[in-house]
Structure formats: C-alpha cells, structure tokens
Amino acid sequence: MKASFSTRGTSMIKSILNLVVIAIIFSASAIGQISCANSQKLVCQIPFSTGVFGTQGGTSVANANGLAQVFNSSIAAQVSQLPLTSSSGGTVVLYKSGVPTTYDNLGPILTDRAQTVGRHHLFLSFAASQFLFTDIDGLDISKLPFSYVAVSTDNTTNIYVKEQLNVHFKVDQYITIATFGLTDKLDVSMILPVERVSIGAATSALTEYLVNKTTNVGQGPFTIGPAYSPGTASGIADITFNGKYVVKSLERSTFAAGLNVRTPTGDDRNYLGSGAWGVNPYGVFSYLARVSPHVRLGYEWNSETELNPNLVHPGRNLALPGGLQYDVGADYAFKKYLTFAGDLMGNQYQNAVRLVLSQPTLTFINPPPAPPTSTTTVTLPSVASVNSTYWINDLSVGFKWRPYRTLIFSGNALFQLNNVGMRSRPAPLVGISYEF
C-alpha cells in the first residue's frame, strides 16, 4: 500500500532536526576524560576490578591502575561500527516510457542500495541482533594473561603480580530505522539503536612476588583467591542520521551519494556508545535484475573520545580509529516474495590500539633459608598494547521474505573472516519492515 505523506513532510523534517539537537545536548557529557572515583560504570569496574590487592607478606599493596585502557579503545571502535540493517525499502518501482515496472528483488540486509523509497514515502524497520565476543586481536578473552607491578606504600618493595582473566562480553542490539523520501531522489533516515551490554571478568588465583627495590631479595609466590565481577547496562546507543541522494539513475542502474552522521548519545562509560562523533560519506551503486549486484565505498572519520586516552600526553584524548569501508554483494530474487542476499564487508581501523602477547621474566634473590647466592626466575606473561592499521572483514548471508504487499521479514548471519580486533561468534539478526 502506497500512501501520500505530503502533509507530514514538514513535521517529519522538524522531528528529525529536534532529534539532532537532543543528540548534541546528550553528547556534551562524552567530552573529557574518565574519572573512576566512586564510579559504578562498566568502564571502571570491568575487567580489572578483580585485581584489588590487600596486605600480603606484611606489605601493603597499592592497586595497579590503567590496564583497562587496552580494552576501551578496541571496544569503542568495534561498537561504533557494528553493521546496521538497510535503510531502504523492498520492491522498487521504476518507470519505462511512463509505465511503472516493479522489481521484486527485495534488496540487501546489512547495507544500503542506491535506490530511494520515493517522494513522501515512509519506510519503517526493526531488527534485533546479538554479538557474543570471543577473541581480541587473536587472543582468547576467556584466558587473557596479565602481569603488572605495584609499589608498596613505604616505597621499599616492588610487587609483581600475574593473573589470568576470563572475560565475557555480549551486546544485544535492537535497531529501529525510519526513512522518509523528501523527493524522488533524496532520502533522510534516522537509525536508533538500543543496546544491552553484559560484561564480566573472573580471575584465576592472583600470584604475587615481593622484591626489595634495593637488595633484589624476593619472597613469594603468594596466592590471593579468585574473584568474579559482573556488570550489565542498557540504554540508547549512538544515534545515526543519514541522507542519501540519487546522482544518476538509468533504466536498471543507479548511483547515489550519502552521508552518515553518528552522534555520541550512548553512554560510552557503560560501553553503550563510542563517546565520539562519526562522519561517514559514501557512494553506492546498484544494478536491478533478478540477480542484483551492488557496491558501496565509504570513509569513516571520528572525533576524540575518552575511551581512547593519549598515553604519551596524559590528560588528552585521541580520535577513535576510522578509515575506509567497503561492501560488495548481490541479491538473488529466488521468487517474487523471496530474496537471498550475500555481502562481503570490510572496515579499516587506522592507527588503532591492538593487543599483543609478551612474556618478560623476573629474576630475584631467594630470601633465607635459601643459600645467599641462589636466584629464582619466573615468567610474567601479559598482554600489551601496540598501534597498527588493520581491516575487519565480514561475510553476511541471509534472506528476505515478503508475505504481504510491502511487509518484509528478514533473517541474517554475520561471519567475521579474520581474527583481528574484537571478534564475535556468528551474529544472528532478525528483522521486520514496512513501507507506507
């Protein structure tokens, strides 16, 4: 069913502008650096709140700070660029010599195509997906080794600590999209994600070695019992606004240019958002047929975020990693009411924080009753951070089913093809959409 929305066009534009203003107001709290004093935010509690030390061997131990920074940037970069569902409709109506022709190919699922929904048409969709992360930069997050050094309160002893973390990290995402055709060539969209983040960390027993800073005489190992720290958060994530304009349209092929603007409305300190503005210009080409190929190329720019602090210049923040984006795919109209979709997708992360495994050693002199010349060497495996540029490549496969007019159901699975960044299990998605 196609209905005219000419009387609602002005109110639709005003509503979108009001949402942009609200997004700007909410995002003001995302500027600055994180203070974890008495904070219950996930970024402060997880995953290193388990590494709190008391008194061991007669020495008061100071807590080690700052290790969560190796996680925050990776999480923010990944959360900010999770694939979203398409903001375009299903069937497309074109005119050949004034005669309307309907193409029953229902289009892609996790990316956009060049065609617009049409003047004063409204497209609404809702989708739910889940990301269960299992690895970070090739390291299993269920057994991450960490080692670090603290100093006793009397400044006489170094306390070397090693532990292994079992981290659980899951994001449930619910996405609502509204697309309105201002003209036959120009669409505007709002993408509203709501997320539930579940994260927790369990430690195996922490092991400590106490080494005198002057004599290099050491004691240990001492063992502190295991601990577990869970946390959850829910709320609106980063809202995205999109505009798409058809630059050239032929009988079957269309080229369009667009701009995505991501607003930092999500609570980044609870991993619900990136804490950064994002600007993503792109171009997209589509060819309409029973098998319809499409290509989308874009580039992501991001602002600074408190989740990516500058470790060289404390007190400053760095921009969230961004870079080139691509999508190459095709949709196959198996039946008038059923389309299969497949896409190869990629996101580049320039100068991004990555984790690597290091295994330094510690050698100290054994205290009495061991012989005075005896020494002990222990390995302190740990993850450390480096900066590099990398790609995350994904394969998306799914289907769209149209049981009635413009009502469309969709199902999809997303597979990450390389083990870099935050890697998840195959991510399922289900959705429903309707065009008025």
Order of alpha helices (4+ residues) and beta strands (2+ residues): alpha-alpha-beta-beta-alpha-beta-beta-beta-beta-beta-beta-beta-beta-beta-beta-beta-beta-beta-beta-beta-beta-beta-beta-beta-beta-beta-beta-beta-beta
